[in-house]
Amino acid sequence: MLSEMFLARLRTSQTPLYQLAGKAGADPFWVSRLVSAALAVKARDERVVRLGRLVGLSEEQIFGESPAEITPLPEGFSVRVGTPLAVVEAQMLQETLRATKGNKTLTAKLLGINPSTVSRKLKRANVEKLS
């Protein structure tokens, strides 16, 4: 997934997108779709890496959050066979939120789900705890 920093740098670049596209060896139409977030890209797409370098970003900054923002999961984190999926899901969500210091957007990115899904699942978990 592309970082917001990367997309913002492309959108605000002093160099026109068609020129950046030419320097990166990419089609200008492809770049405009990329910037409008209407295009999914494969991880570590070389055209994206070249574009990112042209606007002064490292590969890490292009494709995601800095590892410094993520606390590693505890070493003993495990799930027993036979644990209900709802329980496993809740534990994974809770641990990922803890690892990202409560950042729901980053939690969603790491889990491969929509940020609104994270919020919905948290609300549902809190309602169930109150019941």
C-alpha positions as CSV (number, residue, x, y, z in Angstrom):
1,M,0.0,0.0,0.0
2,L,1.3,3.4,-0.9
3,S,1.9,5.9,1.9
4,E,0.0,9.2,2.1
5,M,3.3,11.0,2.3
6,F,4.3,9.6,-1.1
7,L,1.0,10.6,-2.7
8,A,1.1,14.1,-1.1
9,R,4.6,14.6,-2.4
10,L,3.5,13.7,-6.0
11,R,0.4,16.0,-5.7
12,T,2.4,19.0,-4.5
13,S,5.6,18.5,-6.6
14,Q,6.9,21.6,-8.3
15,T,7.7,19.4,-11.3
16,P,4.6,18.6,-13.5
17,L,3.4,15.0,-13.3
18,Y,4.1,14.3,-17.0
19,Q,7.7,15.3,-16.5
20,L,8.1,13.1,-13.4
21,A,6.5,10.3,-15.4
22,G,9.0,10.7,-18.2
23,K,11.9,10.7,-15.8
24,A,10.6,7.6,-14.1
25,G,10.0,5.8,-17.4
26,A,6.2,5.6,-16.7
27,D,3.1,6.5,-18.7
28,P,1.8,10.0,-17.6
29,F,-1.8,8.7,-17.6
30,W,-0.7,5.8,-15.3
31,V,0.9,8.4,-13.0
32,S,-2.2,10.6,-12.9
33,R,-4.3,7.6,-12.0
34,L,-1.8,6.6,-9.3
35,V,-1.9,10.1,-7.8
36,S,-5.7,10.1,-7.7
37,A,-5.5,6.8,-5.8
38,A,-7.6,5.2,-8.5
39,L,-4.9,2.6,-9.3
40,A,-3.7,-0.3,-7.2
41,V,0.0,-1.2,-7.6
42,K,2.0,-4.3,-6.9
43,A,4.3,-4.2,-3.9
44,R,7.7,-2.6,-4.7
45,D,6.6,-1.6,-8.3
46,E,9.8,-0.3,-9.9
47,R,8.0,2.7,-11.5
48,V,6.7,3.7,-8.1
49,V,10.1,3.4,-6.6
50,R,11.6,5.6,-9.3
51,L,8.8,8.2,-8.9
52,G,9.3,8.2,-5.1
53,R,13.1,8.7,-5.4
54,L,12.4,11.7,-7.8
55,V,10.4,13.4,-5.0
56,G,13.1,12.6,-2.4
57,L,11.6,9.6,-0.6
58,S,13.0,6.2,0.4
59,E,11.4,2.9,-0.5
60,E,10.2,2.6,3.1
61,Q,8.5,6.0,3.0
62,I,6.9,5.2,-0.4
63,F,5.2,2.0,0.6
64,G,4.2,2.4,4.1
65,E,4.6,3.6,7.7
66,S,7.9,3.8,9.3
67,P,8.7,0.7,11.5
68,A,9.5,3.1,14.3
69,E,5.7,3.7,14.6
70,I,5.1,-0.1,15.1
71,T,5.8,-1.8,18.4
72,P,6.5,-5.5,17.8
73,L,4.0,-8.0,19.0
74,P,4.8,-9.8,22.3
75,E,6.9,-12.9,21.7
76,G,4.4,-15.1,23.5
77,F,1.5,-14.1,21.3
78,S,-0.2,-17.3,20.1
79,V,-3.6,-18.9,19.5
80,R,-4.6,-22.3,20.6
81,V,-6.1,-24.7,18.0
82,G,-9.9,-24.7,18.5
83,T,-10.2,-21.1,19.7
84,P,-13.3,-19.5,18.1
85,L,-12.5,-17.3,15.2
86,A,-14.3,-14.3,16.8
87,V,-12.0,-14.6,19.8
88,V,-8.9,-14.9,17.6
89,E,-10.0,-11.8,15.6
90,A,-10.6,-9.8,18.7
91,Q,-7.2,-10.7,20.1
92,M,-5.5,-9.9,16.8
93,L,-7.2,-6.5,16.6
94,Q,-6.4,-5.7,20.2
95,E,-2.7,-6.7,19.9
96,T,-2.3,-4.8,16.6
97,L,-3.9,-1.7,18.1
98,R,-1.5,-2.0,21.0
99,A,1.5,-2.4,18.6
100,T,0.4,0.7,16.7
101,K,-0.2,2.7,19.8
102,G,-3.9,3.0,19.1
103,N,-3.5,4.1,15.4
104,K,-6.6,2.7,13.8
105,T,-5.5,3.6,10.2
106,L,-2.2,1.9,10.6
107,T,-3.9,-1.1,12.3
108,A,-6.2,-1.4,9.4
109,K,-3.3,-1.3,6.9
110,L,-1.4,-4.0,8.8
111,L,-4.5,-6.2,9.0
112,G,-5.5,-5.6,5.4
113,I,-8.9,-4.2,6.3
114,N,-10.7,-0.9,5.9
115,P,-10.3,1.6,8.8
116,S,-14.1,1.7,9.2
117,T,-14.1,-2.0,9.8
118,V,-11.6,-1.5,12.6
119,S,-13.9,1.1,14.2
120,R,-17.0,-1.1,13.7
121,K,-15.4,-4.1,15.3
122,L,-14.2,-2.0,18.2
123,K,-17.7,-0.7,18.8
124,R,-19.1,-4.2,18.6
125,A,-16.6,-5.5,21.1
126,N,-17.3,-2.7,23.5
127,V,-21.1,-3.3,23.3
128,E,-20.6,-7.0,23.9
129,K,-18.4,-6.2,27.0
130,L,-21.2,-4.0,28.4
131,S,-23.8,-6.7,27.9
